[in-house]
Amino acid sequence: MSFVYLGLGSNLGNKQANLKRAISALDERVGNLVKCSSFYRTLPEGFVSEKMFLNAVAVFETTLPPEDVLLQTEQIEKELGRIKKSIDKIYTDRCIDIDILFYDDIILHTESLIIPHPLLHQRRFVLEPLKEIAPHLVHPILKEDVVSLCEHLTK
């Protein structure tokens, strides 16, 4: 069994319901939900929008390999109404977004998937909920735990 940490966000529609539906679908199709953070109300980052986000991080115990987790997250996003992911790093409002943050302590870089998520250490909307459920989880590349990564954001 492996542990996969997923970041979730929504800023369209019933954001809380969107997150809950995504977590339920992930629990059914990716693996058993181990722990989920509180839902955090955050400002959009990387693009301009008047719509606030609701973000969370959840960890699942899974037997799926990382690529299959990605396929499931993309399918769940589509089923919940996500039109498309960002194009050329241009972000837009979304009803649901699911990102793979960590998969055990593996480091993976393929055309379709990078683990750990390459921007997670720069994103408060990821680090704060992650700190709630896994404060001592160590980033396998940066060799720092989540608490330390959060402290870097405040400097």
N, C-alpha and C positions, 0 to 999 in steps of 0.2 A: 504494500500500500504506500501511496505517496500523498503528500500534502500540497495542495495548490491554493495559493492566495489570490483572490480575485477582487479587483476594484470595480465598484458599480456606481453609476451616476445617472441622474435623470433631471431634466429641467423643462419638460413638456408634459402637459396633462396632469393626471393624478400621480405625482412623483412618488409618494409613499407606496401607493398600490403598484406602480411600475417596478419599484425595487423589490417589493414582497413577491410579486409574480415571478420576477427573474430568479430570486433566491430559491423559490419553490421549484421552478423548472430545473435549476442547477442541481438541487438536491435529488431530483428524480433522475437526471441524465448524466451528471458528471460524477457525483459521489455523495457520500453522507456529509451533511453540514455539520461541522465541528463547532464552529463559533462564528458569530456575526457581530460586528460593531454596532454601536448606535448609529442612527442616521444623522448626518451632519449637514447643516444648511451652509452653502458656500457660494461665493461669487464665481462667475465664469472666469476661467483662465485661458489665455491663448486666443480669445476672440471677444468681440463686444456683443453683449446681449443684456436686455433688461430682465431676463428671467433667471432667478436664482436656481442653483442646483441643490439637489439632495444627494449626498454621497455616503457610501458605506464600503467596508471591506469585510469579506467573508472567507473563511478557510474551509476547504472540503477535503475529505479523505477519498482518494480515487485510485482506481486501477487503470484508468485511461492514460495513455501516453500524452505528452504535451500537445502534439498536433491534433489529436482527437478532442482534447479539451477545447482547443481553439475552434474546431469545427462545431462543437456543441454550443459554445458561447455565441458564435456568429449566427447559428440557426435560431437560437433563443432570441437574440436581438431582432432578427428578421420577423419572427413570429409575434413579437411584442410591438412591432410597428416601426422599427428602425429602418429608415430608407437607405442610407449609405453611411459608410465610415467617412472620415475626413479624406479629402482629395488634396494631394500636394501639401499636407500639413495645415490645411485651412479647415478649422473646426466650425461646427454649426450647432444650433440647438438640437437636442435629441430626447426622445422619450426614454431610451435606455442605452447605456454604454457599459460594456463589460470588458475589462482588461485583465489579462494574466499578469500578475505582479511577480510572483515567485512560484516555482515548482520545485519543492524540496530545496536543495542547494545547487541545483544544476545551472550551468551557464550554457545557453543555446543561442545560436545566431544563424537563422535560415532566411530565405527570401520572404517567408510569410510570418515568421515568429522570432521575436527576440526576448529571451528570458535571462536575467530579470528585466522587467520593463525598463527601457532605457531612460525614462524621465521620472520615474517614481521618486527618486531622491530630491527632486526639485519641486514636488507638488505637495503642498500642505493638505489639500483635499484628499490625498492618498495617505500621507504619513500620519496624520492625526487619528483617523479611524484605525489604521494599522497598529499604531502605538497602543490603542485601547485593548486590542486582542492579542498582540504579540510584541510587546515592548523590547524584548531581548533577542528577537529574530535578527540574525546577522546577514547583511547583504554580502553575497558570495564574491563580488568583485571589489566593492569598496571596503570590505572587512570592518564595517561599523554596524552597530545595532540600530534599531529603529529610533530609540531614544536619542542617540547621538545624531542621527540624520535630521531629526526634528530640531535639535539645538542649532544645527548649521543654518537652518532657515531663519532663525531669529537674529542671527548675527548681521 
